[in-house]
Amino acid sequence: MLKTLKVWTTDLDIGMYVSGLDRPWLETPFFTQGFFIKSAEDIERLREHCEYVLVDRRRSIEPTVARARRSRTLNRPARVDSISTERRRQPIEQIFQGHMIQPYAEDADWEEERPRAEAAMDTLVQDVDEIFDEVGEGEKLNIVRLRKSVEPIVDSIARNPDAALWVARLKQHDRYTYKHSLGASIWAVSLGRQLGLPKHDLRSLSMGCMLMDVGKLRIDPQLLQAERELTTEEMAEVASHVNHGLEIVQESGILNQDVIAMVAHHHERYDGSGYPAGLRRNEIPPFARIAGIVDTYDAITSARSYAEPVSPSDAIKILYRSRDTDFQAELVEAFIQAIGIYPAGTLVELSSGEVGVVVAEYRTRRLRPKVMVLLDAQKNRLRQSRVVDLQELRDAEGNPTVTIKCSLEPEAYGIDLSQIAV
């Protein structure tokens, strides 16, 4: 029996499980991991974006798939074509065996959560600076203080990730390693929330990302900040930060195996091309697989001494192309769901020519978020910024009137996000 069918959107029915589209997922507002058609509205949205979709018969609710063989139009019979089956997906529950998976509710809106996220981030930045300075001076890692410091930001992300993503984008830090650790921590917790991992696992993700580069405190700073291509010997020295990090973590008395795995294996890659052990696929601990994704995403979207940052949407495309090579496909797709193509704090240009910053993503409508408009169509600074909801900007027939044209690199048009008042 055919497992996957190509079904024209005129022939869709409620109960079908859509596993693929006729265009890249990132060009649509749909979840990248596939979804059930639950209503007539779902069918209309699919018809708006696609001519045909791929339907997984194994996951669809019968007998709806059989109905696709019948015509729903007067002019054309239904067309259902077979395709080759793709790699069998690994359920999240199987990836994280032994962890209680449960969806999170949105317990606060962006406006309500933002000041709490800002206060949590201020505390965390201050504590991380002091903790890392102590380690750099040869003192023992204060794990108790770090664990206490990450609690408020984890709680904030659990309530509403958008606020913390916004604050993380706007907060400036003069030391890349620390800023990178903070950013990666927030991305990881947001992904863990999307996956439905329990709160104590979110804390582990935060701690692991905060510590995965702590070993760089024992690497020559001039080497880390070099703007030239490194020699083979220098690259090996930088790579040794993994072993240095493990030593620091072990000396601190940390016993959490998920945290240790993130420090030890965040540079491993799904196809075995990473380091230090060349682990592949399920040999890489699940939390380390998450660490690799968020480490890469935060790095390429941040300004580094040797590379300019890329826009968030371009970074997402890079990760998407790396599915099942560098990173596990299921986790990449969950990450895209967690933060969206245009996460809060992303500079974007609108189809109107105006420029703004994404305020709230609401992840289920990632192509039409709320945007704070900062520049007019001629790229002149507005005296007073204003927030527009792209979801609500539609004509009488329900078609979008203003959309996102593209995302921009950080600080485009001289915009300093840290100076934006909300």
Secondary structure as UniProt FT lines:
FT   STRAND          4..8
FT   HELIX           9..11
FT   TURN            14..15
FT   STRAND          17..21
FT   HELIX           25..27
FT   TURN            32..33
FT   STRAND          35..36
FT   HELIX           40..49
FT   STRAND          52..56
FT   TURN            57..59
FT   TURN            62..63
FT   HELIX           64..67
FT   TURN            68..69
FT   STRAND          80..82
FT   HELIX           92..95
FT   TURN            96..98
FT   HELIX           110..136
FT   TURN            137..138
FT   HELIX           143..159
FT   HELIX           161..170
FT   HELIX           176..195
FT   HELIX           199..211
FT   TURN            212..213
FT   HELIX           214..218
FT   HELIX           221..224
FT   HELIX           232..239
FT   HELIX           241..252
FT   HELIX           257..265
FT   TURN            266..267
FT   TURN            270..271
FT   HELIX           281..283
FT   HELIX           286..300
FT   TURN            305..306
FT   HELIX           312..321
FT   TURN            324..326
FT   HELIX           329..339
FT   TURN            344..345
FT   STRAND          347..350
FT   TURN            351..352
FT   STRAND          355..360
FT   TURN            364..367
FT   STRAND          370..375
FT   TURN            377..378
FT   STRAND          381..389
FT   TURN            390..392
FT   TURN            396..397
FT   STRAND          404..407
FT   TURN            410..411
FT   HELIX           412..414
FT   HELIX           417..419
//
